[in-house]
Amino acid sequence: MDEHRPKGLETSKPVGATSHSGSDVHPKNEEGAAPDLVTHTTKAAGEVVEHAKAAAEEIIDHAKSTAGEALTSIAEDVARQAPEIAQRVRDQAATVADDLYRSGGEYVSRQFKTYPLTSVFLAAAVGYGLGYLVSRRA
């Protein structure tokens, strides 16, 4: 049966005998083991926090650069499309202005046809007012 046991694992302790004092791992006494454990744990926790902080900063930097690249791309697209959009707006504004000019002219024509006497008095009043303003400045 001993021939199946792996070599190098032989111990001087009987099977089932364990040591709860921790003297096999750390040769210090029990009074010094607790502060050492706290110091070691605190140091390890600090290292983990520093590593996490560095990783978070790296992720934030990457996110900033990615967002900056995306915004730059969007701005370039808008700059490329701006002349085309301005041309469309100008064309539509010209069409709307023509339509308003025509409808306004049609409206005035209908009003003159519907109320001819009122139109004559209104034109006379406007002419008198403009003449008065021009003669006062001279």
VMD Tcl script that builds the backbone (N, CA, C; Angstrom):
set m [mol new atoms 414]
animate dup $m
set s [atomselect $m all]
$s set {name element resname resid chain x y z} {
  {N N MET 1 A 0.809 -1.177 0.000}
  {CA C MET 1 A 0.000 0.000 0.000}
  {C C MET 1 A 0.853 1.239 0.000}
  {N N ASP 2 A 1.995 1.191 0.617}
  {CA C ASP 2 A 2.888 2.337 0.623}
  {C C ASP 2 A 3.486 2.597 -0.750}
  {N N GLU 3 A 3.499 1.595 -1.584}
  {CA C GLU 3 A 4.070 1.826 -2.897}
  {C C GLU 3 A 3.205 2.729 -3.755}
  {N N HIS 4 A 1.905 2.893 -3.429}
  {CA C HIS 4 A 1.013 3.766 -4.183}
  {C C HIS 4 A 1.004 5.204 -3.657}
  {N N ARG 5 A 1.607 5.409 -2.522}
  {CA C ARG 5 A 1.665 6.750 -1.945}
  {C C ARG 5 A 2.686 7.573 -2.708}
  {N N PRO 6 A 2.359 8.828 -3.051}
  {CA C PRO 6 A 3.328 9.672 -3.760}
  {C C PRO 6 A 4.537 9.945 -2.900}
  {N N LYS 7 A 5.673 9.991 -3.547}
  {CA C LYS 7 A 6.925 10.250 -2.840}
  {C C LYS 7 A 7.023 11.719 -2.486}
  {N N GLY 8 A 7.639 12.057 -1.415}
  {CA C GLY 8 A 7.889 13.425 -1.001}
  {C C GLY 8 A 6.796 13.981 -0.124}
  {N N LEU 9 A 5.739 13.227 0.137}
  {CA C LEU 9 A 4.657 13.717 0.982}
  {C C LEU 9 A 4.676 13.058 2.359}
  {N N GLU 10 A 5.748 12.428 2.695}
  {CA C GLU 10 A 5.826 11.758 3.975}
  {C C GLU 10 A 5.993 12.781 5.075}
  {N N THR 11 A 5.251 12.607 6.140}
  {CA C THR 11 A 5.320 13.518 7.285}
  {C C THR 11 A 5.620 12.705 8.523}
  {N N SER 12 A 6.057 13.409 9.524}
  {CA C SER 12 A 6.352 12.720 10.778}
  {C C SER 12 A 5.125 12.670 11.672}
  {N N LYS 13 A 4.040 13.341 11.243}
  {CA C LYS 13 A 2.827 13.345 12.047}
  {C C LYS 13 A 1.957 12.160 11.657}
  {N N PRO 14 A 1.236 11.651 12.617}
  {CA C PRO 14 A 0.308 10.571 12.286}
  {C C PRO 14 A -0.865 11.125 11.459}
  {N N VAL 15 A -1.517 10.245 10.711}
  {CA C VAL 15 A -2.641 10.651 9.875}
  {C C VAL 15 A -3.766 11.146 10.774}
  {N N GLY 16 A -4.363 12.284 10.382}
  {CA C GLY 16 A -5.457 12.851 11.164}
  {C C GLY 16 A -5.000 13.838 12.200}
  {N N ALA 17 A -3.720 13.908 12.448}
  {CA C ALA 17 A -3.227 14.873 13.427}
  {C C ALA 17 A -3.040 16.203 12.719}
  {N N THR 18 A -3.659 17.270 13.266}
  {CA C THR 18 A -3.533 18.601 12.671}
  {C C THR 18 A -3.028 19.563 13.705}
  {N N SER 19 A -2.499 20.662 13.212}
  {CA C SER 19 A -1.973 21.683 14.104}
  {C C SER 19 A -2.850 22.921 13.967}
  {N N HIS 20 A -3.434 23.363 15.038}
  {CA C HIS 20 A -4.296 24.546 15.036}
  {C C HIS 20 A -3.559 25.782 15.494}
  {N N SER 21 A -2.356 25.646 15.899}
  {CA C SER 21 A -1.620 26.803 16.397}
  {C C SER 21 A -1.065 27.645 15.260}
  {N N GLY 22 A -0.955 27.141 14.080}
  {CA C GLY 22 A -0.405 27.879 12.950}
  {C C GLY 22 A 1.095 27.981 13.006}
  {N N SER 23 A 1.717 27.222 13.905}
  {CA C SER 23 A 3.159 27.332 14.041}
  {C C SER 23 A 3.888 26.723 12.856}
  {N N ASP 24 A 3.202 25.845 12.097}
  {CA C ASP 24 A 3.854 25.266 10.921}
  {C C ASP 24 A 3.987 26.307 9.809}
  {N N VAL 25 A 3.024 27.202 9.709}
  {CA C VAL 25 A 3.030 28.196 8.646}
  {C C VAL 25 A 3.882 29.391 9.052}
  {N N HIS 26 A 3.608 29.946 10.197}
  {CA C HIS 26 A 4.353 31.084 10.712}
  {C C HIS 26 A 4.985 30.686 12.031}
  {N N PRO 27 A 6.271 30.749 12.133}
  {CA C PRO 27 A 6.935 30.291 13.355}
  {C C PRO 27 A 6.781 31.267 14.506}
  {N N LYS 28 A 5.922 32.284 14.403}
  {CA C LYS 28 A 5.743 33.231 15.504}
  {C C LYS 28 A 4.720 32.690 16.486}
  {N N ASN 29 A 4.639 33.349 17.622}
  {CA C ASN 29 A 3.652 32.921 18.602}
  {C C ASN 29 A 2.286 33.472 18.231}
  {N N GLU 30 A 1.220 33.036 18.914}
  {CA C GLU 30 A -0.137 33.427 18.578}
  {C C GLU 30 A -0.372 34.913 18.797}
  {N N GLU 31 A 0.284 35.559 19.726}
  {CA C GLU 31 A 0.083 36.974 20.008}
  {C C GLU 31 A 0.569 37.838 18.852}
  {N N GLY 32 A 1.603 37.504 18.152}
  {CA C GLY 32 A 2.129 38.270 17.037}
  {C C GLY 32 A 1.470 37.925 15.711}
  {N N ALA 33 A 0.747 36.827 15.645}
  {CA C ALA 33 A 0.145 36.383 14.392}
  {C C ALA 33 A -1.030 37.262 14.003}
  {N N ALA 34 A -1.850 37.680 14.943}
  {CA C ALA 34 A -3.034 38.480 14.625}
  {C C ALA 34 A -2.654 39.852 14.057}
  {N N PRO 35 A -1.735 40.601 14.687}
  {CA C PRO 35 A -1.359 41.882 14.088}
  {C C PRO 35 A -0.715 41.726 12.717}
  {N N ASP 36 A 0.092 40.652 12.547}
  {CA C ASP 36 A 0.693 40.417 11.231}
  {C C ASP 36 A -0.377 40.133 10.185}
  {N N LEU 37 A -1.388 39.380 10.568}
  {CA C LEU 37 A -2.480 39.062 9.654}
  {C C LEU 37 A -3.250 40.329 9.288}
  {N N VAL 38 A -3.511 41.185 10.265}
  {CA C VAL 38 A -4.214 42.447 9.993}
  {C C VAL 38 A -3.374 43.326 9.076}
  {N N THR 39 A -2.077 43.419 9.350}
  {CA C THR 39 A -1.188 44.237 8.520}
  {C C THR 39 A -1.141 43.698 7.097}
  {N N HIS 40 A -1.001 42.397 6.971}
  {CA C HIS 40 A -0.949 41.774 5.643}
  {C C HIS 40 A -2.268 41.973 4.891}
  {N N THR 41 A -3.396 41.796 5.585}
  {CA C THR 41 A -4.713 41.976 4.961}
  {C C THR 41 A -4.918 43.419 4.550}
  {N N THR 42 A -4.533 44.369 5.392}
  {CA C THR 42 A -4.675 45.788 5.077}
  {C C THR 42 A -3.824 46.148 3.859}
  {N N LYS 43 A -2.608 45.633 3.832}
  {CA C LYS 43 A -1.732 45.904 2.697}
  {C C LYS 43 A -2.312 45.318 1.414}
  {N N ALA 44 A -2.816 44.100 1.493}
  {CA C ALA 44 A -3.405 43.460 0.314}
  {C C ALA 44 A -4.643 44.223 -0.150}
  {N N ALA 45 A -5.461 44.663 0.789}
  {CA C ALA 45 A -6.660 45.424 0.434}
  {C C ALA 45 A -6.270 46.748 -0.214}
  {N N GLY 46 A -5.241 47.403 0.291}
  {CA C GLY 46 A -4.764 48.647 -0.309}
  {C C GLY 46 A -4.286 48.433 -1.736}
  {N N GLU 47 A -3.580 47.324 -1.954}
  {CA C GLU 47 A -3.106 47.012 -3.301}
  {C C GLU 47 A -4.275 46.760 -4.251}
  {N N VAL 48 A -5.299 46.060 -3.750}
  {CA C VAL 48 A -6.484 45.800 -4.572}
  {C C VAL 48 A -7.185 47.109 -4.917}
  {N N VAL 49 A -7.308 48.002 -3.950}
  {CA C VAL 49 A -7.954 49.294 -4.187}
  {C C VAL 49 A -7.148 50.105 -5.201}
  {N N GLU 50 A -5.845 50.131 -5.064}
  {CA C GLU 50 A -5.004 50.877 -6.009}
  {C C GLU 50 A -5.121 50.298 -7.414}
  {N N HIS 51 A -5.147 48.983 -7.503}
  {CA C HIS 51 A -5.291 48.334 -8.813}
  {C C HIS 51 A -6.653 48.669 -9.423}
  {N N ALA 52 A -7.695 48.619 -8.603}
  {CA C ALA 52 A -9.044 48.942 -9.093}
  {C C ALA 52 A -9.122 50.401 -9.537}
  {N N LYS 53 A -8.461 51.272 -8.748}
  {CA C LYS 53 A -8.453 52.695 -9.095}
  {C C LYS 53 A -7.743 52.922 -10.431}
  {N N ALA 54 A -6.620 52.278 -10.631}
  {CA C ALA 54 A -5.875 52.414 -11.890}
  {C C ALA 54 A -6.696 51.864 -13.053}
  {N N ALA 55 A -7.363 50.743 -12.842}
  {CA C ALA 55 A -8.191 50.166 -13.903}
  {C C ALA 55 A -9.359 51.086 -14.232}
  {N N ALA 56 A -9.985 51.674 -13.215}
  {CA C ALA 56 A -11.101 52.595 -13.445}
  {C C ALA 56 A -10.640 53.828 -14.204}
  {N N GLU 57 A -9.483 54.364 -13.830}
  {CA C GLU 57 A -8.958 55.533 -14.552}
  {C C GLU 57 A -8.672 55.194 -16.012}
  {N N GLU 58 A -8.157 54.003 -16.255}
  {CA C GLU 58 A -7.884 53.584 -17.633}
  {C C GLU 58 A -9.185 53.463 -18.425}
  {N N ILE 59 A -10.212 52.906 -17.808}
  {CA C ILE 59 A -11.519 52.773 -18.467}
  {C C ILE 59 A -12.116 54.145 -18.746}
  {N N ILE 60 A -12.002 55.061 -17.794}
  {CA C ILE 60 A -12.534 56.417 -17.976}
  {C C ILE 60 A -11.798 57.126 -19.109}
  {N N ASP 61 A -10.483 57.004 -19.133}
  {CA C ASP 61 A -9.712 57.623 -20.221}
  {C C ASP 61 A -10.121 57.060 -21.578}
  {N N HIS 62 A -10.309 55.751 -21.631}
  {CA C HIS 62 A -10.724 55.127 -22.889}
  {C C HIS 62 A -12.117 55.627 -23.299}
  {N N ALA 63 A -13.022 55.734 -22.336}
  {CA C ALA 63 A -14.373 56.215 -22.631}
  {C C ALA 63 A -14.340 57.662 -23.120}
  {N N LYS 64 A -13.494 58.482 -22.495}
  {CA C LYS 64 A -13.373 59.876 -22.925}
  {C C LYS 64 A -12.867 59.959 -24.364}
  {N N SER 65 A -11.849 59.191 -24.666}
  {CA C SER 65 A -11.302 59.259 -26.022}
  {C C SER 65 A -12.299 58.726 -27.039}
  {N N THR 66 A -13.019 57.680 -26.690}
  {CA C THR 66 A -14.031 57.136 -27.595}
  {C C THR 66 A -15.146 58.141 -27.812}
  {N N ALA 67 A -15.598 58.790 -26.747}
  {CA C ALA 67 A -16.656 59.797 -26.869}
  {C C ALA 67 A -16.165 60.987 -27.682}
  {N N GLY 68 A -14.926 61.391 -27.460}
  {CA C GLY 68 A -14.360 62.502 -28.229}
  {C C GLY 68 A -14.290 62.178 -29.709}
  {N N GLU 69 A -13.887 60.954 -30.024}
  {CA C GLU 69 A -13.827 60.540 -31.424}
  {C C GLU 69 A -15.223 60.519 -32.043}
  {N N ALA 70 A -16.201 60.054 -31.288}
  {CA C ALA 70 A -17.577 60.006 -31.804}
  {C C ALA 70 A -18.108 61.406 -32.053}
  {N N LEU 71 A -17.860 62.321 -31.111}
  {CA C LEU 71 A -18.325 63.704 -31.293}
  {C C LEU 71 A -17.632 64.371 -32.472}
  {N N THR 72 A -16.365 64.095 -32.643}
  {CA C THR 72 A -15.639 64.653 -33.783}
  {C C THR 72 A -16.232 64.133 -35.093}
  {N N SER 73 A -16.534 62.861 -35.132}
  {CA C SER 73 A -17.135 62.270 -36.324}
  {C C SER 73 A -18.491 62.893 -36.625}
  {N N ILE 74 A -19.299 63.098 -35.603}
  {CA C ILE 74 A -20.615 63.716 -35.784}
  {C C ILE 74 A -20.462 65.143 -36.280}
  {N N ALA 75 A -19.542 65.887 -35.698}
  {CA C ALA 75 A -19.321 67.272 -36.122}
  {C C ALA 75 A -18.860 67.336 -37.577}
  {N N GLU 76 A -18.001 66.409 -37.979}
  {CA C GLU 76 A -17.553 66.379 -39.368}
  {C C GLU 76 A -18.712 66.072 -40.314}
  {N N ASP 77 A -19.591 65.152 -39.905}
  {CA C ASP 77 A -20.759 64.831 -40.736}
  {C C ASP 77 A -21.675 66.044 -40.885}
  {N N VAL 78 A -21.904 66.746 -39.796}
  {CA C VAL 78 A -22.758 67.939 -39.843}
  {C C VAL 78 A -22.114 69.006 -40.722}
  {N N ALA 79 A -20.810 69.182 -40.602}
  {CA C ALA 79 A -20.117 70.183 -41.421}
  {C C ALA 79 A -20.201 69.830 -42.907}
  {N N ARG 80 A -20.144 68.539 -43.232}
  {CA C ARG 80 A -20.267 68.119 -44.625}
  {C C ARG 80 A -21.677 68.332 -45.156}
  {N N GLN 81 A -22.675 68.159 -44.312}
  {CA C GLN 81 A -24.060 68.265 -44.739}
  {C C GLN 81 A -24.600 69.688 -44.675}
  {N N ALA 82 A -23.942 70.588 -43.966}
  {CA C ALA 82 A -24.454 71.947 -43.764}
  {C C ALA 82 A -24.701 72.693 -45.077}
  {N N PRO 83 A -23.793 72.701 -46.056}
  {CA C PRO 83 A -24.086 73.425 -47.301}
  {C C PRO 83 A -25.316 72.891 -48.036}
  {N N GLU 84 A -25.473 71.582 -48.046}
  {CA C GLU 84 A -26.631 70.984 -48.704}
  {C C GLU 84 A -27.925 71.375 -47.985}
  {N N ILE 85 A -27.897 71.341 -46.676}
  {CA C ILE 85 A -29.075 71.719 -45.887}
  {C C ILE 85 A -29.395 73.198 -46.096}
  {N N ALA 86 A -28.374 74.040 -46.110}
  {CA C ALA 86 A -28.589 75.470 -46.325}
  {C C ALA 86 A -29.203 75.718 -47.705}
  {N N GLN 87 A -28.748 74.982 -48.708}
  {CA C GLN 87 A -29.303 75.117 -50.062}
  {C C GLN 87 A -30.784 74.738 -50.074}
  {N N ARG 88 A -31.129 73.635 -49.409}
  {CA C ARG 88 A -32.532 73.213 -49.348}
  {C C ARG 88 A -33.401 74.244 -48.639}
  {N N VAL 89 A -32.895 74.773 -47.522}
  {CA C VAL 89 A -33.654 75.783 -46.773}
  {C C VAL 89 A -33.841 77.029 -47.626}
  {N N ARG 90 A -32.796 77.455 -48.321}
  {CA C ARG 90 A -32.895 78.642 -49.175}
  {C C ARG 90 A -33.921 78.428 -50.277}
  {N N ASP 91 A -33.906 77.258 -50.913}
  {CA C ASP 91 A -34.879 76.955 -51.965}
  {C C ASP 91 A -36.310 76.955 -51.428}
  {N N GLN 92 A -36.503 76.351 -50.278}
  {CA C GLN 92 A -37.843 76.313 -49.682}
  {C C GLN 92 A -38.293 77.701 -49.257}
  {N N ALA 93 A -37.381 78.504 -48.713}
  {CA C ALA 93 A -37.733 79.864 -48.302}
  {C C ALA 93 A -38.134 80.702 -49.521}
  {N N ALA 94 A -37.423 80.529 -50.627}
  {CA C ALA 94 A -37.764 81.263 -51.850}
  {C C ALA 94 A -39.145 80.853 -52.339}
  {N N THR 95 A -39.451 79.567 -52.286}
  {CA C THR 95 A -40.764 79.079 -52.714}
  {C C THR 95 A -41.863 79.651 -51.825}
  {N N VAL 96 A -41.642 79.631 -50.521}
  {CA C VAL 96 A -42.636 80.161 -49.578}
  {C C VAL 96 A -42.810 81.664 -49.791}
  {N N ALA 97 A -41.725 82.396 -50.007}
  {CA C ALA 97 A -41.821 83.841 -50.230}
  {C C ALA 97 A -42.607 84.147 -51.508}
  {N N ASP 98 A -42.372 83.395 -52.556}
  {CA C ASP 98 A -43.135 83.580 -53.799}
  {C C ASP 98 A -44.622 83.305 -53.582}
  {N N ASP 99 A -44.914 82.228 -52.868}
  {CA C ASP 99 A -46.314 81.900 -52.593}
  {C C ASP 99 A -46.999 82.996 -51.780}
  {N N LEU 100 A -46.298 83.507 -50.770}
  {CA C LEU 100 A -46.881 84.581 -49.946}
  {C C LEU 100 A -47.083 85.858 -50.768}
  {N N TYR 101 A -46.125 86.181 -51.616}
  {CA C TYR 101 A -46.242 87.377 -52.460}
  {C C TYR 101 A -47.461 87.255 -53.381}
  {N N ARG 102 A -47.631 86.094 -54.000}
  {CA C ARG 102 A -48.777 85.876 -54.899}
  {C C ARG 102 A -50.091 85.930 -54.137}
  {N N SER 103 A -50.137 85.219 -52.993}
  {CA C SER 103 A -51.404 85.209 -52.237}
  {C C SER 103 A -51.718 86.593 -51.679}
  {N N GLY 104 A -50.682 87.345 -51.290}
  {CA C GLY 104 A -50.912 88.713 -50.815}
  {C C GLY 104 A -51.441 89.607 -51.924}
  {N N GLY 105 A -50.868 89.477 -53.117}
  {CA C GLY 105 A -51.342 90.254 -54.268}
  {C C GLY 105 A -52.773 89.900 -54.630}
  {N N GLU 106 A -53.093 88.609 -54.585}
  {CA C GLU 106 A -54.451 88.173 -54.871}
  {C C GLU 106 A -55.434 88.718 -53.836}
  {N N TYR 107 A -55.018 88.725 -52.569}
  {CA C TYR 107 A -55.868 89.234 -51.498}
  {C C TYR 107 A -56.167 90.716 -51.722}
  {N N VAL 108 A -55.125 91.506 -52.017}
  {CA C VAL 108 A -55.317 92.950 -52.233}
  {C C VAL 108 A -56.216 93.172 -53.459}
  {N N SER 109 A -56.023 92.415 -54.499}
  {CA C SER 109 A -56.856 92.548 -55.702}
  {C C SER 109 A -58.319 92.251 -55.377}
  {N N ARG 110 A -58.581 91.192 -54.612}
  {CA C ARG 110 A -59.956 90.862 -54.232}
  {C C ARG 110 A -60.574 91.969 -53.396}
  {N N GLN 111 A -59.763 92.542 -52.470}
  {CA C GLN 111 A -60.290 93.602 -51.612}
  {C C GLN 111 A -60.633 94.844 -52.445}
  {N N PHE 112 A -59.780 95.178 -53.420}
  {CA C PHE 112 A -60.072 96.333 -54.281}
  {C C PHE 112 A -61.339 96.094 -55.100}
  {N N LYS 113 A -61.524 94.872 -55.553}
  {CA C LYS 113 A -62.714 94.564 -56.348}
  {C C LYS 113 A -63.964 94.532 -55.483}
  {N N THR 114 A -63.830 94.045 -54.264}
  {CA C THR 114 A -64.982 93.933 -53.368}
  {C C THR 114 A -65.378 95.302 -52.799}
  {N N TYR 115 A -64.399 96.105 -52.397}
  {CA C TYR 115 A -64.661 97.402 -51.769}
  {C C TYR 115 A -63.932 98.502 -52.553}
  {N N PRO 116 A -64.422 98.900 -53.724}
  {CA C PRO 116 A -63.689 99.875 -54.535}
  {C C PRO 116 A -63.631 101.261 -53.901}
  {N N LEU 117 A -64.716 101.740 -53.310}
  {CA C LEU 117 A -64.718 103.081 -52.732}
  {C C LEU 117 A -63.800 103.145 -51.508}
  {N N THR 118 A -63.845 102.160 -50.675}
  {CA C THR 118 A -62.968 102.097 -49.501}
  {C C THR 118 A -61.513 102.046 -49.939}
  {N N SER 119 A -61.234 101.328 -50.991}
  {CA C SER 119 A -59.862 101.215 -51.494}
  {C C SER 119 A -59.349 102.559 -51.975}
  {N N VAL 120 A -60.187 103.328 -52.638}
  {CA C VAL 120 A -59.784 104.645 -53.112}
  {C C VAL 120 A -59.497 105.554 -51.922}
  {N N PHE 121 A -60.366 105.578 -50.929}
  {CA C PHE 121 A -60.134 106.408 -49.738}
  {C C PHE 121 A -58.873 105.977 -48.982}
  {N N LEU 122 A -58.663 104.692 -48.897}
  {CA C LEU 122 A -57.452 104.184 -48.218}
  {C C LEU 122 A -56.209 104.605 -48.981}
  {N N ALA 123 A -56.218 104.493 -50.292}
  {CA C ALA 123 A -55.059 104.897 -51.099}
  {C C ALA 123 A -54.822 106.395 -50.967}
  {N N ALA 124 A -55.881 107.180 -50.926}
  {CA C ALA 124 A -55.747 108.625 -50.765}
  {C C ALA 124 A -55.161 108.952 -49.396}
  {N N ALA 125 A -55.585 108.258 -48.358}
  {CA C ALA 125 A -55.071 108.517 -47.011}
  {C C ALA 125 A -53.591 108.159 -46.931}
  {N N VAL 126 A -53.210 107.050 -47.524}
  {CA C VAL 126 A -51.798 106.637 -47.503}
  {C C VAL 126 A -50.976 107.655 -48.281}
  {N N GLY 127 A -51.452 108.094 -49.439}
  {CA C GLY 127 A -50.735 109.096 -50.236}
  {C C GLY 127 A -50.604 110.405 -49.499}
  {N N TYR 128 A -51.672 110.852 -48.820}
  {CA C TYR 128 A -51.634 112.095 -48.063}
  {C C TYR 128 A -50.614 111.981 -46.924}
  {N N GLY 129 A -50.626 110.857 -46.220}
  {CA C GLY 129 A -49.692 110.654 -45.104}
  {C C GLY 129 A -48.248 110.664 -45.570}
  {N N LEU 130 A -47.959 109.997 -46.658}
  {CA C LEU 130 A -46.588 109.992 -47.173}
  {C C LEU 130 A -46.175 111.384 -47.644}
  {N N GLY 131 A -47.089 112.102 -48.297}
  {CA C GLY 131 A -46.790 113.467 -48.740}
  {C C GLY 131 A -46.524 114.375 -47.557}
  {N N TYR 132 A -47.294 114.223 -46.498}
  {CA C TYR 132 A -47.107 115.035 -45.302}
  {C C TYR 132 A -45.745 114.775 -44.682}
  {N N LEU 133 A -45.364 113.510 -44.578}
  {CA C LEU 133 A -44.064 113.168 -43.988}
  {C C LEU 133 A -42.904 113.689 -44.824}
  {N N VAL 134 A -43.007 113.609 -46.140}
  {CA C VAL 134 A -41.929 114.046 -47.011}
  {C C VAL 134 A -41.814 115.582 -46.975}
  {N N SER 135 A -42.948 116.289 -46.955}
  {CA C SER 135 A -42.909 117.756 -46.977}
  {C C SER 135 A -42.414 118.310 -45.647}
  {N N ARG 136 A -42.593 117.629 -44.552}
  {CA C ARG 136 A -42.132 118.115 -43.227}
  {C C ARG 136 A -40.615 118.030 -43.123}
  {N N ARG 137 A -39.999 117.105 -43.760}
  {CA C ARG 137 A -38.541 116.944 -43.666}
  {C C ARG 137 A -37.815 117.924 -44.567}
  {N N ALA 138 A -38.434 118.392 -45.604}
  {CA C ALA 138 A -37.757 119.290 -46.548}
  {C C ALA 138 A -37.680 120.679 -46.081}
}
mol reanalyze $m
mol bondsrecalc $m
mol representation Tube
mol addrep $m
